[in-house]
């Protein structure tokens, strides 16, 4: 059984519930190193200035971009918190508290999915194509 969809809540609060800042910054660094150098979609200094100003905690559209960048960057991360049962699982356990059975391997195919689903928060359902 899959955990509940992270965007399914009565408000947009989920879009602003980020993992620990060291994970966010690590993933953003991977995004700018691996993806933005090939496909320069975002201006790094401006993006980081917004991150350090906390815009991702106040603006749902910017938060969605941050979640999407984190999802993309997860493919290069070795941190198990990017996995489906890592950070922010259904019971909000930390990855370090997750008990694995002996011989069980991590499901790296799930890397970034939680972040991607979070980027599709309910606010997108309310947007018109011209807003």
N, CA, C and O atoms as CSV, one atom per row, in Angstrom:
chain,resi,resn,atom,element,x,y,z
A,1,UNK,N,N,0.846,-1.177,0.000
A,1,UNK,CA,C,0.000,0.000,0.000
A,1,UNK,C,C,0.892,1.241,0.000
A,1,UNK,O,O,1.850,1.322,0.768
A,2,UNK,N,N,0.579,2.187,-0.847
A,2,UNK,CA,C,1.359,3.414,-0.956
A,2,UNK,C,C,0.944,4.402,0.126
A,2,UNK,O,O,-0.215,4.423,0.540
A,3,UNK,N,N,1.893,5.227,0.588
A,3,UNK,CA,C,1.542,6.284,1.533
A,3,UNK,C,C,0.599,7.285,0.870
A,3,UNK,O,O,0.493,7.340,-0.355
A,4,UNK,N,N,-0.068,8.058,1.682
A,4,UNK,CA,C,-0.987,9.067,1.161
A,4,UNK,C,C,-0.240,10.073,0.300
A,4,UNK,O,O,0.928,10.369,0.553
A,5,UNK,N,N,-0.906,10.592,-0.707
A,5,UNK,CA,C,-0.339,11.612,-1.584
A,5,UNK,C,C,-0.043,12.846,-0.738
A,5,UNK,O,O,-0.940,13.334,-0.051
A,6,UNK,N,N,1.199,13.376,-0.764
A,6,UNK,CA,C,1.567,14.496,0.091
A,6,UNK,C,C,0.764,15.762,-0.176
A,6,UNK,O,O,0.647,16.609,0.709
A,7,UNK,N,N,0.211,15.910,-1.368
A,7,UNK,CA,C,-0.531,17.132,-1.677
A,7,UNK,C,C,-1.977,17.045,-1.223
A,7,UNK,O,O,-2.691,18.046,-1.274
A,8,UNK,N,N,-2.430,15.879,-0.780
A,8,UNK,CA,C,-3.813,15.732,-0.351
A,8,UNK,C,C,-3.983,16.245,1.068
A,8,UNK,O,O,-3.757,15.522,2.038
A,9,UNK,N,N,-4.380,17.484,1.173
A,9,UNK,CA,C,-4.657,18.071,2.478
A,9,UNK,C,C,-5.741,19.106,2.286
A,9,UNK,O,O,-6.087,19.456,1.158
A,10,UNK,N,N,-6.273,19.591,3.383
A,10,UNK,CA,C,-7.364,20.553,3.287
A,10,UNK,C,C,-6.869,21.956,2.955
A,10,UNK,O,O,-7.675,22.846,2.682
A,11,UNK,N,N,-5.556,22.164,2.975
A,11,UNK,CA,C,-5.005,23.478,2.668
A,11,UNK,C,C,-3.710,23.308,1.897
A,11,UNK,O,O,-3.320,22.189,1.564
A,12,UNK,N,N,-3.047,24.416,1.615
A,12,UNK,CA,C,-1.756,24.384,0.941
A,12,UNK,C,C,-0.611,24.203,1.923
A,12,UNK,O,O,0.549,24.330,1.532
A,13,UNK,N,N,-0.899,23.910,3.185
A,13,UNK,CA,C,0.155,23.803,4.193
A,13,UNK,C,C,1.230,22.810,3.789
A,13,UNK,O,O,2.405,23.026,4.086
A,14,UNK,N,N,0.857,21.726,3.118
A,14,UNK,CA,C,1.819,20.711,2.709
A,14,UNK,C,C,2.883,21.236,1.774
A,14,UNK,O,O,4.022,20.769,1.802
A,15,UNK,N,N,2.533,22.188,0.957
A,15,UNK,CA,C,3.488,22.733,-0.011
A,15,UNK,C,C,4.605,23.492,0.693
A,15,UNK,O,O,5.693,23.644,0.139
A,16,UNK,N,N,4.349,23.967,1.903
A,16,UNK,CA,C,5.341,24.726,2.662
A,16,UNK,C,C,6.068,23.873,3.707
A,16,UNK,O,O,6.894,24.399,4.452
A,17,UNK,N,N,5.783,22.582,3.776
A,17,UNK,CA,C,6.409,21.677,4.753
A,17,UNK,C,C,7.625,21.005,4.128
A,17,UNK,O,O,7.542,19.884,3.627
A,18,UNK,N,N,8.739,21.699,4.164
A,18,UNK,CA,C,9.965,21.219,3.527
A,18,UNK,C,C,10.761,20.315,4.452
A,18,UNK,O,O,10.631,20.393,5.674
A,19,UNK,N,N,11.591,19.453,3.861
A,19,UNK,CA,C,12.509,18.649,4.683
A,19,UNK,C,C,13.552,19.557,5.332
A,19,UNK,O,O,13.551,20.764,5.091
A,20,UNK,N,N,14.432,18.999,6.145
A,20,UNK,CA,C,15.468,19.821,6.780
A,20,UNK,C,C,16.256,20.637,5.755
A,20,UNK,O,O,16.509,20.177,4.641
A,21,UNK,N,N,16.635,21.841,6.142
A,21,UNK,CA,C,17.265,22.767,5.193
A,21,UNK,C,C,18.548,22.218,4.593
A,21,UNK,O,O,18.878,22.540,3.451
A,22,UNK,N,N,19.289,21.383,5.349
A,22,UNK,CA,C,20.527,20.861,4.774
A,22,UNK,C,C,20.220,19.916,3.622
A,22,UNK,O,O,21.012,19.836,2.683
A,23,UNK,N,N,19.101,19.198,3.655
A,23,UNK,CA,C,18.701,18.346,2.532
A,23,UNK,C,C,18.236,19.199,1.356
A,23,UNK,O,O,18.594,18.927,0.210
A,24,UNK,N,N,17.445,20.223,1.633
A,24,UNK,CA,C,16.972,21.123,0.574
A,24,UNK,C,C,18.163,21.743,-0.155
A,24,UNK,O,O,18.220,21.715,-1.384
A,25,UNK,N,N,19.109,22.299,0.595
A,25,UNK,CA,C,20.271,22.958,-0.023
A,25,UNK,C,C,21.158,21.967,-0.766
A,25,UNK,O,O,21.715,22.298,-1.813
A,26,UNK,N,N,21.292,20.767,-0.240
A,26,UNK,CA,C,22.072,19.736,-0.917
A,26,UNK,C,C,21.445,19.376,-2.259
A,26,UNK,O,O,22.144,19.262,-3.266
A,27,UNK,N,N,20.133,19.199,-2.269
A,27,UNK,CA,C,19.445,18.852,-3.515
A,27,UNK,C,C,19.471,20.010,-4.515
A,27,UNK,O,O,19.628,19.788,-5.716
A,28,UNK,N,N,19.322,21.225,-4.032
A,28,UNK,CA,C,19.383,22.367,-4.948
A,28,UNK,C,C,20.778,22.498,-5.552
A,28,UNK,O,O,20.920,22.849,-6.723
A,29,UNK,N,N,21.799,22.217,-4.761
A,29,UNK,CA,C,23.154,22.236,-5.278
A,29,UNK,C,C,23.321,21.194,-6.392
A,29,UNK,O,O,23.927,21.473,-7.427
A,30,UNK,N,N,22.778,19.994,-6.168
A,30,UNK,CA,C,22.828,18.949,-7.200
A,30,UNK,C,C,22.054,19.365,-8.448
A,30,UNK,O,O,22.495,19.117,-9.570
A,31,UNK,N,N,20.890,20.004,-8.248
A,31,UNK,CA,C,20.103,20.467,-9.386
A,31,UNK,C,C,20.906,21.461,-10.232
A,31,UNK,O,O,20.983,21.319,-11.453
A,32,UNK,N,N,21.494,22.450,-9.590
A,32,UNK,CA,C,22.229,23.474,-10.344
A,32,UNK,C,C,23.513,22.908,-10.959
A,32,UNK,O,O,23.963,23.390,-11.998
A,33,UNK,N,N,24.099,21.899,-10.333
A,33,UNK,CA,C,25.325,21.295,-10.869
A,33,UNK,C,C,25.042,20.383,-12.065
A,33,UNK,O,O,25.763,20.422,-13.063
A,34,UNK,N,N,23.995,19.564,-11.964
A,34,UNK,CA,C,23.745,18.548,-12.983
A,34,UNK,C,C,22.727,18.949,-14.048
A,34,UNK,O,O,22.880,18.573,-15.210
A,35,UNK,N,N,21.715,19.688,-13.685
A,35,UNK,CA,C,20.618,19.973,-14.614
A,35,UNK,C,C,20.682,21.380,-15.179
A,35,UNK,O,O,20.610,21.575,-16.392
A,36,UNK,N,N,20.818,22.348,-14.305
A,36,UNK,CA,C,20.751,23.738,-14.766
A,36,UNK,C,C,21.940,24.119,-15.648
A,36,UNK,O,O,21.856,25.080,-16.413
A,37,UNK,N,N,23.037,23.384,-15.551
A,37,UNK,CA,C,24.186,23.667,-16.428
A,37,UNK,C,C,23.899,23.222,-17.860
A,37,UNK,O,O,24.406,23.822,-18.807
A,38,UNK,N,N,23.092,22.178,-18.023
A,38,UNK,CA,C,22.750,21.676,-19.354
A,38,UNK,C,C,21.526,22.396,-19.907
A,38,UNK,O,O,21.470,22.728,-21.091
A,39,UNK,N,N,20.556,22.630,-19.044
A,39,UNK,CA,C,19.310,23.293,-19.423
A,39,UNK,C,C,19.103,24.469,-18.472
A,39,UNK,O,O,18.381,24.347,-17.483
A,40,UNK,N,N,19.737,25.613,-18.767
A,40,UNK,CA,C,19.723,26.745,-17.819
A,40,UNK,C,C,18.367,27.453,-17.755
A,40,UNK,O,O,18.140,28.471,-18.409
A,41,UNK,N,N,17.502,26.894,-16.967
A,41,UNK,CA,C,16.154,27.429,-16.818
A,41,UNK,C,C,16.065,28.485,-15.713
A,41,UNK,O,O,15.288,29.433,-15.819
A,42,UNK,N,N,16.854,28.320,-14.666
A,42,UNK,CA,C,16.774,29.201,-13.498
A,42,UNK,C,C,18.078,29.963,-13.313
A,42,UNK,O,O,19.158,29.447,-13.600
A,43,UNK,N,N,17.966,31.194,-12.831
A,43,UNK,CA,C,19.133,32.007,-12.519
A,43,UNK,C,C,19.544,31.690,-11.079
A,43,UNK,O,O,18.848,32.057,-10.132
A,44,UNK,N,N,20.677,31.006,-10.926
A,44,UNK,CA,C,21.119,30.526,-9.620
A,44,UNK,C,C,21.188,31.574,-8.531
A,44,UNK,O,O,20.591,31.378,-7.473
A,45,UNK,N,N,21.904,32.700,-8.743
A,45,UNK,CA,C,22.003,33.696,-7.658
A,45,UNK,C,C,20.644,34.238,-7.208
A,45,UNK,O,O,20.418,34.437,-6.014
A,46,UNK,N,N,19.755,34.473,-8.149
A,46,UNK,CA,C,18.422,34.962,-7.785
A,46,UNK,C,C,17.637,33.888,-7.046
A,46,UNK,O,O,16.980,34.170,-6.044
A,47,UNK,N,N,17.705,32.659,-7.542
A,47,UNK,CA,C,17.002,31.540,-6.922
A,47,UNK,C,C,17.468,31.352,-5.474
A,47,UNK,O,O,16.647,31.245,-4.563
A,48,UNK,N,N,18.793,31.312,-5.269
A,48,UNK,CA,C,19.326,31.143,-3.905
A,48,UNK,C,C,18.993,32.335,-3.009
A,48,UNK,O,O,18.768,32.159,-1.812
A,49,UNK,N,N,18.958,33.531,-3.566
A,49,UNK,CA,C,18.571,34.704,-2.766
A,49,UNK,C,C,17.137,34.538,-2.263
A,49,UNK,O,O,16.836,34.864,-1.114
A,50,UNK,N,N,16.256,34.031,-3.124
A,50,UNK,CA,C,14.862,33.786,-2.718
A,50,UNK,C,C,14.785,32.674,-1.666
A,50,UNK,O,O,13.992,32.750,-0.728
A,51,UNK,N,N,15.612,31.648,-1.834
A,51,UNK,CA,C,15.634,30.560,-0.846
A,51,UNK,C,C,16.078,31.093,0.516
A,51,UNK,O,O,15.434,30.830,1.532
A,52,UNK,N,N,17.181,31.843,0.531
A,52,UNK,CA,C,17.702,32.367,1.800
A,52,UNK,C,C,16.766,33.394,2.424
A,52,UNK,O,O,16.805,33.603,3.637
A,53,UNK,N,N,15.925,34.040,1.616
A,53,UNK,CA,C,14.930,34.975,2.140
A,53,UNK,C,C,13.670,34.246,2.618
A,53,UNK,O,O,12.774,34.864,3.193
A,54,UNK,N,N,13.604,32.936,2.379
A,54,UNK,CA,C,12.454,32.155,2.838
A,54,UNK,C,C,11.225,32.256,1.960
A,54,UNK,O,O,10.121,31.962,2.419
A,55,UNK,N,N,11.384,32.662,0.711
A,55,UNK,CA,C,10.225,32.809,-0.174
A,55,UNK,C,C,9.482,31.489,-0.358
A,55,UNK,O,O,8.264,31.494,-0.539
A,56,UNK,N,N,10.181,30.373,-0.317
A,56,UNK,CA,C,9.543,29.064,-0.500
A,56,UNK,C,C,8.614,28.702,0.660
A,56,UNK,O,O,7.846,27.745,0.557
A,57,UNK,N,N,8.674,29.454,1.760
A,57,UNK,CA,C,7.747,29.246,2.875
A,57,UNK,C,C,6.520,30.159,2.788
A,57,UNK,O,O,5.585,30.020,3.577
A,58,UNK,N,N,6.524,31.093,1.830
A,58,UNK,CA,C,5.429,32.069,1.722
A,58,UNK,C,C,4.711,32.040,0.383
A,58,UNK,O,O,3.526,32.368,0.318
A,59,UNK,N,N,5.386,31.662,-0.669
A,59,UNK,CA,C,4.819,31.723,-2.018
A,59,UNK,C,C,4.666,30.304,-2.572
A,59,UNK,O,O,5.658,29.613,-2.806
A,60,UNK,N,N,3.427,29.880,-2.778
A,60,UNK,CA,C,3.158,28.503,-3.210
A,60,UNK,C,C,3.726,28.207,-4.594
A,60,UNK,O,O,4.166,27.085,-4.844
A,61,UNK,N,N,3.728,29.173,-5.485
A,61,UNK,CA,C,4.272,28.929,-6.827
A,61,UNK,C,C,5.783,28.717,-6.771
A,61,UNK,O,O,6.312,27.815,-7.422
A,62,UNK,N,N,6.472,29.544,-5.998
A,62,UNK,CA,C,7.915,29.367,-5.863
A,62,UNK,C,C,8.211,28.058,-5.129
A,62,UNK,O,O,9.149,27.345,-5.485
A,63,UNK,N,N,7.418,27.742,-4.111
A,63,UNK,CA,C,7.600,26.482,-3.385
A,63,UNK,C,C,7.476,25.300,-4.339
A,63,UNK,O,O,8.227,24.333,-4.218
A,64,UNK,N,N,6.552,25.361,-5.272
A,64,UNK,CA,C,6.382,24.280,-6.244
A,64,UNK,C,C,7.615,24.117,-7.120
A,64,UNK,O,O,7.994,22.995,-7.456
A,65,UNK,N,N,8.237,25.220,-7.490
A,65,UNK,CA,C,9.463,25.155,-8.289
A,65,UNK,C,C,10.576,24.507,-7.467
A,65,UNK,O,O,11.339,23.691,-7.986
A,66,UNK,N,N,10.669,24.867,-6.196
A,66,UNK,CA,C,11.689,24.278,-5.321
A,66,UNK,C,C,11.463,22.769,-5.202
A,66,UNK,O,O,12.410,21.990,-5.314
A,67,UNK,N,N,10.207,22.354,-4.975
A,67,UNK,CA,C,9.906,20.927,-4.886
A,67,UNK,C,C,10.286,20.215,-6.186
A,67,UNK,O,O,10.847,19.120,-6.146
A,68,UNK,N,N,9.987,20.821,-7.331
A,68,UNK,CA,C,10.313,20.201,-8.621
A,68,UNK,C,C,11.830,20.076,-8.799
A,68,UNK,O,O,12.315,19.046,-9.270
A,69,UNK,N,N,12.572,21.107,-8.431
A,69,UNK,CA,C,14.046,21.048,-8.508
A,69,UNK,C,C,14.582,19.936,-7.617
A,69,UNK,O,O,15.498,19.210,-8.003
A,70,UNK,N,N,14.009,19.805,-6.422
A,70,UNK,CA,C,14.443,18.758,-5.510
A,70,UNK,C,C,14.128,17.377,-6.081
A,70,UNK,O,O,14.922,16.448,-5.933
A,71,UNK,N,N,12.979,17.240,-6.729
A,71,UNK,CA,C,12.608,15.959,-7.336
A,71,UNK,C,C,13.590,15.580,-8.436
A,71,UNK,O,O,14.036,14.435,-8.511
A,72,UNK,N,N,13.924,16.536,-9.281
A,72,UNK,CA,C,14.870,16.281,-10.374
A,72,UNK,C,C,16.241,15.918,-9.822
A,72,UNK,O,O,16.881,14.986,-10.308
A,73,UNK,N,N,16.690,16.646,-8.817
A,73,UNK,CA,C,18.029,16.437,-8.245
A,73,UNK,C,C,18.145,15.121,-7.492
A,73,UNK,O,O,19.255,14.629,-7.285
A,74,UNK,N,N,17.047,14.553,-7.087
A,74,UNK,CA,C,17.081,13.329,-6.288
A,74,UNK,C,C,17.765,12.175,-7.007
A,74,UNK,O,O,18.280,11.265,-6.358
A,75,UNK,N,N,17.779,12.195,-8.327
A,75,UNK,CA,C,18.427,11.107,-9.074
A,75,UNK,C,C,19.937,11.073,-8.840
A,75,UNK,O,O,20.565,10.031,-9.030
A,76,UNK,N,N,20.527,12.198,-8.431
A,76,UNK,CA,C,21.972,12.250,-8.183
A,76,UNK,C,C,22.317,12.169,-6.696
A,76,UNK,O,O,23.492,12.122,-6.334
A,77,UNK,N,N,21.319,12.152,-5.852
A,77,UNK,CA,C,21.567,12.139,-4.413
A,77,UNK,C,C,21.817,10.719,-3.914
A,77,UNK,O,O,21.261,9.751,-4.434
A,78,UNK,N,N,22.657,10.621,-2.905
A,78,UNK,CA,C,22.881,9.343,-2.233
A,78,UNK,C,C,22.209,9.321,-0.862
A,78,UNK,O,O,22.375,8.373,-0.095
A,79,UNK,N,N,21.456,10.365,-0.564
A,79,UNK,CA,C,20.758,10.497,0.713
A,79,UNK,C,C,19.458,9.697,0.647
A,79,UNK,O,O,18.633,9.925,-0.238
A,80,UNK,N,N,19.273,8.771,1.569
A,80,UNK,CA,C,18.075,7.926,1.537
A,80,UNK,C,C,16.791,8.691,1.849
A,80,UNK,O,O,15.697,8.154,1.675
A,81,UNK,N,N,16.910,9.930,2.305
A,81,UNK,CA,C,15.704,10.713,2.571
A,81,UNK,C,C,14.984,11.125,1.295
A,81,UNK,O,O,13.854,11.609,1.363
A,82,UNK,N,N,15.609,10.946,0.132
A,82,UNK,CA,C,14.932,11.268,-1.129
A,82,UNK,C,C,14.043,10.117,-1.589
A,82,UNK,O,O,13.276,10.268,-2.540
A,83,UNK,N,N,14.141,8.977,-0.926
A,83,UNK,CA,C,13.343,7.813,-1.300
A,83,UNK,C,C,11.923,7.942,-0.772
A,83,UNK,O,O,11.651,8.750,0.117
A,84,UNK,N,N,11.024,7.144,-1.322
A,84,UNK,CA,C,9.607,7.224,-0.958
A,84,UNK,C,C,9.404,7.119,0.542
A,84,UNK,O,O,8.597,7.858,1.106
A,85,UNK,N,N,10.125,6.212,1.203
A,85,UNK,CA,C,9.958,6.029,2.645
A,85,UNK,C,C,11.001,6.765,3.461
A,85,UNK,O,O,11.179,6.484,4.646
A,86,UNK,N,N,11.695,7.709,2.832
A,86,UNK,CA,C,12.696,8.490,3.550
A,86,UNK,C,C,12.041,9.601,4.338
A,86,UNK,O,O,11.203,9.339,5.201
A,87,UNK,N,N,12.410,10.842,4.056
A,87,UNK,CA,C,11.836,11.991,4.764
A,87,UNK,C,C,10.348,12.082,4.494
A,87,UNK,O,O,9.902,11.848,3.371
A,88,UNK,N,N,9.574,12.423,5.519
A,88,UNK,CA,C,8.166,12.745,5.359
A,88,UNK,C,C,7.270,11.580,5.032
A,88,UNK,O,O,6.268,11.759,4.340
A,89,UNK,N,N,7.595,10.381,5.507
A,89,UNK,CA,C,6.720,9.253,5.256
A,89,UNK,C,C,5.400,9.469,5.990
A,89,UNK,O,O,5.242,10.438,6.731
A,90,UNK,N,N,4.472,8.568,5.779
A,90,UNK,CA,C,3.129,8.718,6.330
A,90,UNK,C,C,3.133,9.034,7.818
A,90,UNK,O,O,2.324,9.836,8.284
A,91,UNK,N,N,4.033,8.413,8.564
A,91,UNK,CA,C,4.077,8.639,10.001
A,91,UNK,C,C,5.051,9.750,10.373
A,91,UNK,O,O,5.319,9.968,11.555
A,92,UNK,N,N,5.593,10.465,9.362
A,92,UNK,CA,C,6.542,11.549,9.574
A,92,UNK,C,C,7.787,11.098,10.320
A,92,UNK,O,O,8.378,11.870,11.075
A,93,UNK,N,N,8.188,9.841,10.108
A,93,UNK,CA,C,9.432,9.345,10.692
A,93,UNK,C,C,10.597,9.936,9.912
A,93,UNK,O,O,10.473,10.228,8.722
A,94,UNK,N,N,11.707,10.106,10.575
A,94,UNK,CA,C,12.939,10.490,9.893
A,94,UNK,C,C,13.528,9.231,9.273
A,94,UNK,O,O,13.272,8.125,9.751
A,95,UNK,N,N,14.310,9.389,8.220
A,95,UNK,CA,C,14.903,8.240,7.542
A,95,UNK,C,C,15.727,7.396,8.498
A,95,UNK,O,O,15.774,6.173,8.364
A,96,UNK,N,N,16.380,8.039,9.467
A,96,UNK,CA,C,17.217,7.299,10.411
A,96,UNK,C,C,16.396,6.390,11.317
A,96,UNK,O,O,16.936,5.443,11.889
A,97,UNK,N,N,15.108,6.660,11.457
A,97,UNK,CA,C,14.250,5.850,12.312
A,97,UNK,C,C,13.590,4.705,11.553
A,97,UNK,O,O,12.945,3.848,12.157
A,98,UNK,N,N,13.748,4.685,10.240
A,98,UNK,CA,C,13.130,3.652,9.432
A,98,UNK,C,C,13.879,2.344,9.651
A,98,UNK,O,O,15.097,2.281,9.484
A,99,UNK,N,N,13.149,1.306,10.023
A,99,UNK,CA,C,13.761,0.008,10.272
A,99,UNK,C,C,13.640,-0.824,9.005
A,99,UNK,O,O,12.543,-1.033,8.485
A,100,UNK,N,N,14.774,-1.292,8.519
A,100,UNK,CA,C,14.792,-2.134,7.334
A,100,UNK,C,C,15.037,-3.570,7.758
A,100,UNK,O,O,15.764,-3.842,8.714
A,101,UNK,N,N,14.410,-4.485,7.022
A,101,UNK,CA,C,14.662,-5.899,7.257
A,101,UNK,C,C,16.037,-6.236,6.709
A,101,UNK,O,O,16.497,-5.629,5.742
A,102,UNK,N,N,16.680,-7.193,7.322
A,102,UNK,CA,C,18.014,-7.585,6.878
A,102,UNK,C,C,17.973,-8.047,5.425
A,102,UNK,O,O,17.122,-8.846,5.034
A,103,UNK,N,N,18.907,-7.527,4.639
A,103,UNK,CA,C,18.985,-7.881,3.227
A,103,UNK,C,C,18.085,-7.041,2.334
A,103,UNK,O,O,18.174,-7.130,1.109
A,104,UNK,N,N,17.217,-6.224,2.929
A,104,UNK,CA,C,16.312,-5.391,2.142
A,104,UNK,C,C,17.082,-4.188,1.603
A,104,UNK,O,O,17.812,-3.526,2.341
A,105,UNK,N,N,16.913,-3.914,0.320
A,105,UNK,CA,C,17.595,-2.783,-0.299
A,105,UNK,C,C,16.638,-1.616,-0.463
A,105,UNK,O,O,15.419,-1.786,-0.479
A,106,UNK,N,N,17.217,-0.422,-0.586
A,106,UNK,CA,C,16.409,0.760,-0.815
A,106,UNK,C,C,15.847,0.728,-2.236
A,106,UNK,O,O,16.468,0.177,-3.146
A,107,UNK,N,N,14.685,1.314,-2.415
A,107,UNK,CA,C,14.056,1.396,-3.728
A,107,UNK,C,C,14.447,2.729,-4.366
A,107,UNK,O,O,13.725,3.718,-4.238
A,108,UNK,N,N,15.589,2.751,-5.054
A,108,UNK,CA,C,16.092,3.999,-5.632
A,108,UNK,C,C,15.249,4.474,-6.809
A,108,UNK,O,O,15.375,5.623,-7.231
A,109,UNK,N,N,14.393,3.610,-7.344
A,109,UNK,CA,C,13.493,4.051,-8.413
A,109,UNK,C,C,12.470,5.050,-7.868
A,109,UNK,O,O,11.851,5.784,-8.638
A,110,UNK,N,N,12.291,5.080,-6.543
A,110,UNK,CA,C,11.331,6.003,-5.941
A,110,UNK,C,C,11.951,7.362,-5.611
A,110,UNK,O,O,11.258,8.251,-5.117
A,111,UNK,N,N,13.240,7.530,-5.878
A,111,UNK,CA,C,13.926,8.781,-5.523
A,111,UNK,C,C,13.235,9.992,-6.149
A,111,UNK,O,O,13.066,10.068,-7.366
A,112,UNK,N,N,12.847,10.923,-5.305
A,112,UNK,CA,C,12.265,12.175,-5.760
A,112,UNK,C,C,10.763,12.182,-5.956
A,112,UNK,O,O,10.181,13.253,-6.125
A,113,UNK,N,N,10.114,11.028,-5.939
A,113,UNK,CA,C,8.674,11.007,-6.193
A,113,UNK,C,C,7.880,11.805,-5.166
A,113,UNK,O,O,6.934,12.507,-5.521
A,114,UNK,N,N,8.261,11.701,-3.894
A,114,UNK,CA,C,7.539,12.483,-2.876
A,114,UNK,C,C,7.639,13.976,-3.172
A,114,UNK,O,O,6.667,14.715,-3.014
A,115,UNK,N,N,8.814,14.411,-3.601
A,115,UNK,CA,C,9.019,15.826,-3.889
A,115,UNK,C,C,8.229,16.242,-5.124
A,115,UNK,O,O,7.633,17.319,-5.152
A,116,UNK,N,N,8.227,15.388,-6.145
A,116,UNK,CA,C,7.471,15.693,-7.360
A,116,UNK,C,C,5.988,15.825,-7.048
A,116,UNK,O,O,5.346,16.778,-7.490
A,117,UNK,N,N,5.435,14.879,-6.291
A,117,UNK,CA,C,4.010,14.952,-5.958
A,117,UNK,C,C,3.706,16.186,-5.119
A,117,UNK,O,O,2.645,16.790,-5.277
A,118,UNK,N,N,4.609,16.568,-4.241
A,118,UNK,CA,C,4.424,17.769,-3.429
A,118,UNK,C,C,4.405,19.006,-4.318
A,118,UNK,O,O,3.701,19.972,-4.022
A,119,UNK,N,N,5.187,18.984,-5.426
A,119,UNK,CA,C,5.228,20.150,-6.322
A,119,UNK,C,C,3.903,20.362,-7.035
A,119,UNK,O,O,3.637,21.454,-7.538
A,120,UNK,N,N,3.074,19.336,-7.082
A,120,UNK,CA,C,1.774,19.437,-7.741
A,120,UNK,C,C,0.675,19.810,-6.759
A,120,UNK,O,O,-0.461,19.355,-6.897
A,121,UNK,N,N,0.997,20.623,-5.780
A,121,UNK,CA,C,0.047,20.995,-4.728
A,121,UNK,C,C,-1.285,21.476,-5.273
A,121,UNK,O,O,-1.410,21.800,-6.454
A,122,UNK,N,N,-2.268,21.516,-4.402
A,122,UNK,CA,C,-3.634,21.868,-4.788
A,122,UNK,C,C,-3.754,23.237,-5.435
A,122,UNK,O,O,-4.712,23.480,-6.169
A,123,UNK,N,N,-2.801,24.151,-5.184
A,123,UNK,CA,C,-2.918,25.488,-5.760
A,123,UNK,C,C,-2.891,25.434,-7.284
A,123,UNK,O,O,-3.437,26.327,-7.932
A,124,UNK,N,N,-2.271,24.414,-7.873
A,124,UNK,CA,C,-2.257,24.314,-9.330
A,124,UNK,C,C,-3.639,24.023,-9.877
A,124,UNK,O,O,-3.951,24.411,-11.003
A,125,UNK,N,N,-4.466,23.354,-9.109
A,125,UNK,CA,C,-5.810,23.060,-9.559
A,125,UNK,C,C,-6.649,24.318,-9.666
A,125,UNK,O,O,-7.627,24.344,-10.414
A,126,UNK,N,N,-6.289,25.353,-8.940
A,126,UNK,CA,C,-7.054,26.609,-8.938
A,126,UNK,C,C,-6.551,27.618,-9.954
A,126,UNK,O,O,-7.188,28.650,-10.164
A,127,UNK,N,N,-5.410,27.338,-10.592
A,127,UNK,CA,C,-4.837,28.304,-11.510
A,127,UNK,C,C,-5.465,28.204,-12.888
A,127,UNK,O,O,-5.713,27.111,-13.396
A,128,UNK,N,N,-5.716,29.347,-13.476
A,128,UNK,CA,C,-6.119,29.351,-14.873
A,128,UNK,C,C,-4.850,29.427,-15.713
A,128,UNK,O,O,-3.804,29.819,-15.197
A,129,UNK,N,N,-4.913,29.060,-16.998
A,129,UNK,CA,C,-3.708,29.112,-17.823
A,129,UNK,C,C,-3.160,30.527,-17.968
A,129,UNK,O,O,-2.005,30.698,-18.360
A,130,UNK,N,N,-3.950,31.527,-17.665
A,130,UNK,CA,C,-3.544,32.902,-17.889
A,130,UNK,C,C,-3.264,33.668,-16.608
A,130,UNK,O,O,-3.180,34.896,-16.635
A,131,UNK,N,N,-3.116,32.965,-15.471
A,131,UNK,CA,C,-2.871,33.687,-14.229
A,131,UNK,C,C,-1.422,33.962,-14.003
A,131,UNK,O,O,-1.058,34.566,-12.994
